[in-house]
Amino acid sequence: MTMKRMNFYLADIQIKRLKAINKKTGLPLSDILRRAIDEYWERSKKKERSEMKKVLVVLIMVLVAFTSSGCATKKYCFISPGQSEVTTASVGSIMIKKNGMR
């Protein structure tokens, strides 16, 4: 991995925390920062993947409800939040058009 020199500012408390980690682990400050950035990146990606999984689960539930209720033969269908079956209308609902979603 190619390293590039960077200059940036840290708050006093951040410097104290870095030095405490350095004292405890013996790792150079730059290595601690690189590891922190890598860990932050991985956590962000895991969170992003987790959010995408939640969206996919909802989409699968909607598709199952859509196909199992006979809604696929109608022009418009409505699904209320928390509702397990598809009905033709409800207040505050998600409307699913036969050839797309709105």
KOLVO-772518 format. One line per 2 residues: number of its first residue (from 0); their letters; for each residue x, y, z of C-alpha. Coordinates in nm, 4 decimals. Layout:
# KOLVO-772518
NUM = A = X,Y,Z  ... $
//
This chain:
# KOLVO-772518
0 = MT = 0.0000,0.0000,0.0000  0.1391,0.3386,-0.0990 $
2 = MK = 0.1456,0.5920,0.1829  0.0982,0.9673,0.1350 $
4 = RM = 0.1745,1.2338,0.3900  -0.1244,1.4359,0.5168 $
6 = NF = -0.1557,1.7263,0.7566  -0.4708,1.7855,0.9584 $
8 = YL = -0.5882,1.9257,1.2889  -0.7147,1.7309,1.5893 $
10 = AD = -0.8879,1.8526,1.9020  -0.6961,1.8274,2.2292 $
12 = IQ = -0.9182,1.5442,2.3510  -0.8553,1.3490,2.0305 $
14 = IK = -0.4797,1.3871,2.0750  -0.5077,1.2693,2.4367 $
16 = RL = -0.7076,0.9658,2.3263  -0.4577,0.8835,2.0519 $
18 = KA = -0.1685,0.9065,2.2963  -0.3542,0.6866,2.5475 $
20 = IN = -0.4072,0.4208,2.2793  -0.0408,0.4574,2.1793 $
22 = KK = 0.0740,0.4103,2.5373  -0.1515,0.1055,2.5837 $
24 = TG = -0.0723,-0.0672,2.2525  0.2690,0.0658,2.1577 $
26 = LP = 0.1396,0.1342,1.8055  0.2503,0.4494,1.6218 $
28 = LS = -0.0100,0.7289,1.6135  -0.0293,0.7084,1.2335 $
30 = DI = -0.1042,0.3351,1.2499  -0.3793,0.3952,1.5061 $
32 = LR = -0.5363,0.6548,1.2760  -0.5143,0.4253,0.9722 $
34 = RA = -0.6760,0.1403,1.1663  -0.9503,0.3722,1.2937 $
36 = ID = -1.0263,0.4877,0.9396  -1.0364,0.1279,0.8133 $
38 = EY = -1.2647,0.0206,1.0974  -1.4956,0.3178,1.0387 $
40 = WE = -1.5111,0.2271,0.6685  -1.5981,-0.1363,0.7414 $
42 = RS = -1.8673,-0.0428,0.9944  -2.0200,0.2014,0.7456 $
44 = KK = -2.0296,-0.0675,0.4775  -2.1854,-0.3197,0.7186 $
46 = KE = -2.4505,-0.0650,0.8170  -2.5170,0.0115,0.4515 $
48 = RS = -2.5524,-0.3601,0.3724  -2.7809,-0.4038,0.6734 $
50 = EM = -3.0058,-0.1213,0.5516  -3.0149,-0.2718,0.2023 $
52 = KK = -3.1132,-0.6098,0.3513  -3.4030,-0.4420,0.5355 $
54 = VL = -3.5227,-0.2826,0.2122  -3.4980,-0.6149,0.0293 $
56 = VV = -3.6988,-0.7918,0.3018  -3.9756,-0.5313,0.2712 $
58 = LI = -3.9743,-0.5618,-0.1070  -3.9980,-0.9396,-0.0863 $
60 = MV = -4.2884,-0.9117,0.1598  -4.4657,-0.6702,-0.0736 $
62 = LV = -4.4107,-0.8969,-0.3729  -4.5362,-1.2022,-0.1837 $
64 = AF = -4.8449,-1.0124,-0.0681  -4.8937,-0.8736,-0.4176 $
66 = TS = -4.8814,-1.2116,-0.5896  -5.0618,-1.4196,-0.3268 $
68 = SG = -5.3636,-1.1922,-0.2892  -5.4782,-1.1901,-0.6464 $
70 = CA = -5.3669,-0.8292,-0.6676  -5.1581,-0.9079,-0.9738 $
72 = TK = -5.4779,-0.9269,-1.1789  -5.5955,-0.5776,-1.0718 $
74 = KY = -5.4772,-0.2456,-1.2100  -5.4007,-0.0921,-0.8647 $
76 = CF = -5.3495,-0.2385,-0.5177  -5.2816,-0.0816,-0.1783 $
78 = IS = -5.0743,-0.2121,0.1105  -5.0951,-0.0484,0.4510 $
80 = PG = -4.7875,-0.0440,0.6751  -4.7896,-0.3572,0.8928 $
82 = QS = -5.0621,-0.5180,0.6853  -4.9998,-0.8737,0.5795 $
84 = EV = -5.2542,-0.8827,0.2979  -5.3089,-0.6586,0.0022 $
86 = TT = -5.6388,-0.4759,-0.0254  -5.7733,-0.2475,-0.2930 $
88 = AS = -5.7735,0.0652,-0.0734  -5.6716,0.1978,0.2676 $
90 = VG = -5.5740,0.5300,0.4270  -5.2010,0.6116,0.4494 $
92 = SI = -5.1102,0.3187,0.2312  -4.8483,0.2312,-0.0228 $
94 = MI = -5.0017,0.2040,-0.3662  -4.8616,-0.0603,-0.5956 $
96 = KK = -4.9335,-0.0231,-0.9613  -4.9430,-0.3442,-1.1616 $
98 = NG = -4.6502,-0.2446,-1.3820  -4.4417,-0.0579,-1.1224 $
100 = MR = -4.4412,0.0959,-0.7758  -4.5328,0.4381,-0.6454 $
//
